């Protein structure tokens, strides 16, 4: 289907943001970069960061044991992340079972 009238980039981006939600903040983007430095090798091997938004990290985990492990380590991980960033960005880590 062709559009008759040209559409500005501003309109296109505005529509994308409305459909997908807001763009991540700079601090949230920095979390992606430091995750490998903060998480120990076992955590990195058994989890995958799915998204970071509104102070929450959603992690896909290998099995239910890792859900419990991440919940147990949540405060420590949050502290390490925020300390490394120098600002309190992350407030919650939400582990979910990887369905793939």
C-alpha positions in Angstrom: 0.0 0.0 0.0 1.5 3.3 -1.1 1.1 6.5 0.9 0.0 9.6 -1.1 1.6 12.1 1.2 5.2 12.1 2.5 5.6 11.3 6.2 8.2 13.0 8.3 10.8 11.1 10.2 9.5 12.7 13.4 6.1 11.2 12.7 7.6 7.8 12.0 9.7 7.8 15.2 6.7 9.1 17.2 4.6 6.2 16.0 7.4 3.6 16.8 7.8 5.0 20.3 4.0 4.8 20.9 3.9 1.2 19.7 7.1 -0.1 21.4 7.4 2.2 24.5 10.0 4.7 25.3 13.7 4.4 24.4 16.0 3.3 27.2 17.9 5.9 29.1 21.6 6.3 28.8 22.1 4.7 32.3 19.9 1.8 31.3 22.0 1.3 28.1 25.2 1.4 30.3 23.8 -1.6 32.3 24.0 -3.7 29.1 27.7 -2.8 28.8 28.6 -3.7 32.4 26.5 -6.8 33.0 29.3 -9.1 32.0 31.6 -7.3 34.4 29.1 -7.5 37.3 27.7 -11.0 36.9 30.0 -13.9 37.7 30.7 -16.6 35.1 28.0 -19.0 36.3 25.3 -16.3 36.2 26.4 -15.2 32.7 26.4 -18.8 31.5 22.8 -19.5 32.8 21.1 -16.2 32.2 20.4 -13.7 29.4 19.4 -10.1 29.8 16.1 -9.7 27.8 15.4 -6.0 28.6 16.1 -3.2 30.9 13.3 -0.7 31.5 12.0 1.5 34.3 14.7 0.4 36.8 14.0 -3.3 36.1 16.2 -6.0 34.5 14.4 -9.0 33.0 16.5 -12.0 32.8 15.8 -15.3 31.0 17.2 -18.1 33.1 18.0 -21.7 32.2 15.8 -23.4 34.8 13.9 -22.9 38.0 17.0 -23.3 40.2 18.4 -20.2 38.6 15.2 -18.3 39.3 15.8 -19.0 43.0 19.5 -18.2 42.7 18.9 -14.8 41.1 16.2 -14.0 43.7 18.7 -14.8 46.4 21.5 -12.7 44.7 19.2 -9.9 43.6 20.2 -7.3 46.2 23.9 -8.0 45.7 23.6 -7.7 41.9 21.6 -4.5 42.1 24.2 -3.0 44.5 27.1 -4.0 42.2 25.4 -2.6 39.1 24.4 0.7 40.7 27.8 1.1 42.4 29.5 0.6 39.0 27.2 3.1 37.3 27.6 5.6 40.1 23.8 6.1 40.2 20.8 4.1 41.4 19.3 2.9 38.1 18.3 -0.6 38.9 15.7 -1.4 41.5 14.6 -4.9 40.6 15.8 -8.0 38.8 13.1 -10.2 37.4 14.2 -13.7 36.4 11.9 -15.7 34.2 12.2 -19.2 32.8 13.7 -19.2 29.3 11.0 -20.6 27.0 13.4 -21.1 24.0 
